[in-house]
């Protein structure tokens, strides 16, 4: 049976030690921060820097998040690889760790036709017992899932929804329309600027990178929406949108999110990929954090 994922899932950062190795104790602390705010966990995604993790590290991150969550909130793990066989290989291993669902971005680097994307996802969904979310993030992959393609894939019994991180309301709206009438298929909102609007128009949940920095503030959008206070939810959204706009004007995620966390005193380590922050950048991030979260 398909499981519906609701609320806020934090696209959690992957914690590293001073030498750049995965640090499980620090990862557990970040999971606890999110659980205390009422958020679930989405691990191994963009903010988790999956693109610089090897297979064993991806499994270790997922296992750590599942163990620390201990069934108190949903855990979704990203398994997307460039090849179908490798996505299936990772997905089968992740499924054994006790996640509630997995998610896979489209293959990247090589342009693919829509029928090729359909074939990729059908093979993955057929091979896995754990429920699968599609994941649309064309700015990073170069491949875009079209609403008609998603409508076709929604008919598969093991495909339970799509995470849309295209960044526009038009994209999100297209998937919401494609999901209409599709039984047990939901849309997860990716952009932090569209959480409230997505919920109002039918998203079941959001996957938030910014929730690493502001777990309570992001959760407030969902909590007040659930309580029926749309004005409060919109107000919470406006504060979060300001934080997102200002923080990402310094650098984009995941580096900006991780640097903000480090400057807040959180033990998360540095991003592994080639990104640098000047002293002026760090001071600006401190000011932004103090402005919105203090």
C-alpha positions as CSV (number, residue, x, y, z in Angstrom):
1,X,0.0,0.0,0.0
2,X,1.2,3.5,-0.8
3,X,2.1,5.7,2.1
4,X,1.3,9.3,2.1
5,X,4.0,11.6,3.3
6,X,2.8,14.8,4.9
7,X,4.2,17.9,6.6
8,X,7.8,19.2,6.5
9,X,10.7,17.0,5.6
10,X,14.1,18.6,6.1
11,X,16.5,18.0,3.2
12,X,19.2,17.4,5.9
13,X,22.8,18.3,5.5
14,X,25.5,15.6,5.7
15,X,27.8,16.3,8.6
16,X,31.6,16.0,8.1
17,X,34.5,16.2,10.6
18,X,37.5,18.4,10.3
19,X,39.2,16.0,7.9
20,X,36.0,15.9,5.7
21,X,34.9,12.4,6.7
22,X,31.3,11.6,7.5
23,X,30.6,12.3,11.2
24,X,27.6,10.1,12.5
25,X,27.4,11.7,16.0
26,X,26.9,15.1,14.5
27,X,24.4,13.7,12.0
28,X,22.3,12.4,14.8
29,X,22.3,15.8,16.5
30,X,21.0,17.4,13.3
31,X,18.3,14.8,13.1
32,X,17.3,15.5,16.7
33,X,17.1,19.3,16.0
34,X,14.6,18.5,13.2
35,X,12.5,16.1,15.2
36,X,12.2,18.6,18.0
37,X,10.7,21.1,15.5
38,X,8.3,18.5,14.3
39,X,10.0,17.8,10.9
40,X,10.7,14.6,9.1
41,X,13.9,13.8,7.3
42,X,14.9,13.7,3.6
43,X,18.5,12.5,3.5
44,X,21.1,12.1,0.7
45,X,19.7,14.9,-1.5
46,X,21.1,18.1,-2.8
47,X,21.6,19.6,0.6
48,X,23.0,16.3,1.7
49,X,25.7,16.6,-1.0
50,X,25.0,13.2,-2.5
51,X,27.1,14.2,-5.5
52,X,30.3,14.0,-3.4
53,X,29.4,10.9,-1.3
54,X,30.4,7.4,-2.2
55,X,28.0,4.5,-2.0
56,X,29.0,3.4,1.5
57,X,28.7,6.9,2.8
58,X,25.2,7.3,1.3
59,X,24.2,4.1,3.1
60,X,25.8,5.2,6.4
61,X,24.0,8.6,6.2
62,X,20.7,6.9,5.6
63,X,21.2,4.3,8.3
64,X,22.2,7.0,10.8
65,X,19.1,9.1,10.0
66,X,16.7,6.0,10.2
67,X,18.3,4.9,13.5
68,X,18.1,8.3,15.2
69,X,14.5,9.0,13.9
70,X,13.4,5.6,15.3
71,X,10.0,5.8,13.6
72,X,9.1,9.1,15.2
73,X,8.9,10.8,11.8
74,X,9.1,9.8,8.1
75,X,12.5,9.3,6.5
76,X,12.9,9.5,2.8
77,X,16.3,8.8,1.2
78,X,17.5,10.0,-2.2
79,X,18.9,7.2,-4.4
80,X,19.2,8.9,-7.8
81,X,22.2,7.9,-9.9
82,X,23.1,8.6,-13.5
83,X,22.5,5.0,-14.6
84,X,19.3,3.0,-14.1
85,X,21.2,-0.1,-12.8
86,X,23.1,2.0,-10.3
87,X,19.9,3.7,-9.0
88,X,18.4,0.2,-8.6
89,X,21.5,-1.1,-6.9
90,X,21.6,1.8,-4.4
91,X,17.8,1.7,-3.9
92,X,17.8,-2.0,-3.0
93,X,20.4,-1.4,-0.3
94,X,18.7,1.7,1.0
95,X,15.3,-0.1,1.1
96,X,16.8,-2.6,3.6
97,X,17.6,0.2,6.1
98,X,14.0,0.9,7.0
99,X,13.2,4.1,5.1
100,X,9.6,5.1,4.4
101,X,10.2,5.9,0.8
102,X,13.0,6.8,-1.6
103,X,13.4,9.5,-4.2
104,X,15.3,9.7,-7.4
105,X,16.3,12.7,-9.5
106,X,16.4,12.2,-13.3
107,X,19.6,10.9,-14.8
108,X,21.9,13.8,-15.6
109,X,24.6,14.9,-18.1
110,X,23.1,13.2,-21.1
111,X,19.8,14.7,-22.5
112,X,17.0,12.2,-22.4
113,X,13.6,12.0,-24.2
114,X,10.4,11.7,-22.1
115,X,9.9,8.1,-23.1
116,X,13.4,7.4,-21.9
117,X,12.7,9.0,-18.6
118,X,9.5,6.9,-18.3
119,X,11.5,3.7,-19.1
120,X,14.1,4.6,-16.4
121,X,11.6,5.2,-13.7
122,X,9.4,2.2,-14.5
123,X,12.5,-0.1,-14.3
124,X,13.4,1.5,-10.9
125,X,9.9,1.3,-9.5
126,X,9.5,-2.3,-10.7
127,X,12.8,-3.4,-9.1
128,X,12.2,-1.8,-5.6
129,X,9.7,-2.8,-2.9
130,X,10.0,0.6,-1.2
131,X,7.8,3.4,-2.5
132,X,9.4,5.8,-5.0
133,X,9.1,9.5,-5.4
134,X,10.1,11.1,-8.8
135,X,12.3,14.1,-8.3
136,X,12.3,17.0,-10.8
137,X,15.3,19.4,-10.5
138,X,16.2,20.4,-14.1
139,X,18.6,23.2,-13.3
140,X,20.9,20.6,-11.8
141,X,20.3,17.6,-14.1
142,X,19.5,19.1,-17.5
143,X,16.5,16.8,-17.8
144,X,12.9,18.0,-17.1
145,X,10.0,15.7,-16.2
146,X,6.9,17.0,-18.1
147,X,3.5,16.8,-16.5
148,X,2.3,14.3,-19.1
149,X,5.2,12.1,-18.3
150,X,4.4,12.3,-14.6
151,X,0.8,11.5,-15.2
152,X,1.8,8.3,-17.0
153,X,4.2,7.3,-14.2
154,X,1.6,8.0,-11.5
155,X,-0.3,5.0,-12.6
156,X,2.5,2.7,-11.4
157,X,1.6,1.2,-8.0
158,X,5.0,1.8,-6.5
159,X,5.4,5.5,-7.6
160,X,3.7,7.6,-4.9
161,X,4.5,11.1,-5.9
162,X,6.9,13.7,-7.2
163,X,9.2,16.2,-5.6
164,X,9.4,19.3,-7.7
165,X,12.5,21.5,-7.3
166,X,12.2,23.4,-10.6
167,X,11.8,26.6,-8.7
168,X,8.7,28.0,-10.3
169,X,5.0,28.1,-9.5
170,X,4.2,27.2,-13.1
171,X,6.2,23.9,-12.7
172,X,4.6,23.1,-9.4
173,X,1.1,23.9,-10.8
174,X,1.7,21.6,-13.8
175,X,2.4,18.7,-11.5
176,X,-0.5,19.4,-9.2
177,X,-2.8,19.3,-12.3
178,X,-1.2,16.1,-13.5
179,X,-1.8,14.5,-10.1
180,X,-5.5,15.3,-10.1
181,X,-7.4,12.1,-10.0
182,X,-4.3,10.0,-9.7
183,X,-5.0,7.7,-6.7
184,X,-2.4,7.8,-3.9
185,X,-0.1,10.1,-5.8
186,X,1.1,13.3,-4.1
187,X,3.2,16.3,-5.0
188,X,6.0,17.5,-2.7
189,X,7.1,21.1,-2.9
190,X,10.8,21.8,-3.2
191,X,11.3,25.6,-3.3
192,X,11.2,27.1,0.2
193,X,9.5,30.2,-1.3
194,X,6.4,28.2,-2.4
195,X,5.7,26.1,0.7
196,X,2.5,27.9,1.7
197,X,1.1,28.3,-1.8
198,X,1.9,24.6,-2.5
199,X,0.1,23.5,0.6
200,X,-3.0,25.6,-0.3
201,X,-3.1,24.2,-3.8
202,X,-2.7,20.6,-2.9
203,X,0.9,19.6,-2.0
204,X,1.0,17.0,0.8
205,X,4.4,18.1,2.1
206,X,7.5,20.2,1.4
207,X,11.1,19.1,1.3
208,X,13.0,22.1,2.7
209,X,16.7,22.7,2.7
210,X,16.3,26.0,4.6
211,X,14.7,24.0,7.5
212,X,18.3,23.0,8.4
213,X,18.8,26.7,9.4
214,X,15.3,27.5,10.5
215,X,13.5,24.3,11.5
216,X,10.8,25.9,13.7
217,X,10.2,28.7,11.2
218,X,9.6,26.3,8.3
219,X,7.5,24.0,10.4
220,X,5.3,27.0,11.4
221,X,4.1,27.3,7.8
222,X,2.8,23.8,7.9
223,X,1.6,23.8,11.5
224,X,-0.5,27.0,11.1
225,X,-1.8,25.8,7.7
226,X,-2.9,22.5,9.3
227,X,-4.7,24.5,12.1
228,X,-6.6,26.4,9.4
229,X,-4.9,29.7,10.1
230,X,-4.0,30.6,6.5
231,X,-3.0,34.2,7.4
232,X,-0.5,33.0,10.0
233,X,0.8,30.4,7.5
234,X,1.3,33.2,4.9
235,X,3.1,35.4,7.4
236,X,5.4,32.6,8.4
237,X,6.1,32.0,4.7
238,X,7.0,35.7,4.1
239,X,9.6,35.6,6.9
240,X,11.1,32.4,5.4
241,X,11.1,33.8,1.9
242,X,13.1,36.8,3.1
243,X,15.6,34.6,4.8
244,X,15.9,32.4,1.6
245,X,16.3,35.4,-0.7
246,X,19.0,37.1,1.4
247,X,21.0,33.9,2.2
248,X,21.0,32.7,-1.4
249,X,22.2,36.1,-2.6
250,X,25.5,35.2,-0.9
251,X,25.7,31.7,-2.2
252,X,23.3,29.0,-3.2
253,X,22.5,25.7,-1.4
254,X,23.9,23.5,-0.2
255,X,27.0,25.5,0.7
256,X,25.1,28.6,2.0
257,X,22.9,26.4,4.2
258,X,25.9,24.5,5.6
259,X,27.9,27.7,6.2
260,X,25.0,29.3,8.0
261,X,24.7,26.3,10.2
262,X,28.4,26.3,11.0
263,X,28.3,30.0,11.9
264,X,25.3,29.3,14.2
265,X,27.5,27.0,16.1
266,X,26.3,23.7,14.7
267,X,28.8,20.9,14.2
268,X,28.3,20.2,10.5
269,X,31.7,20.7,8.9
270,X,32.5,22.2,5.6
271,X,31.0,21.4,2.2
272,X,33.1,19.0,0.2
273,X,32.8,20.5,-3.2
274,X,34.9,23.5,-4.4
275,X,33.2,26.5,-2.8
276,X,34.8,29.2,-0.8
277,X,33.5,32.0,1.5
278,X,35.3,35.2,2.1
279,X,35.4,36.9,5.5
280,X,32.8,39.4,4.1
281,X,30.6,36.5,3.0
282,X,30.7,35.0,6.4
283,X,29.9,38.3,8.1
284,X,27.0,38.8,5.7
285,X,25.6,35.4,6.5
286,X,25.9,36.1,10.3
287,X,23.9,39.3,9.8
288,X,21.2,37.5,7.8
289,X,20.9,34.8,10.5
290,X,20.7,37.4,13.3
291,X,18.1,39.4,11.4
292,X,15.7,36.5,10.7
293,X,16.3,34.0,13.5
294,X,17.4,35.9,16.6
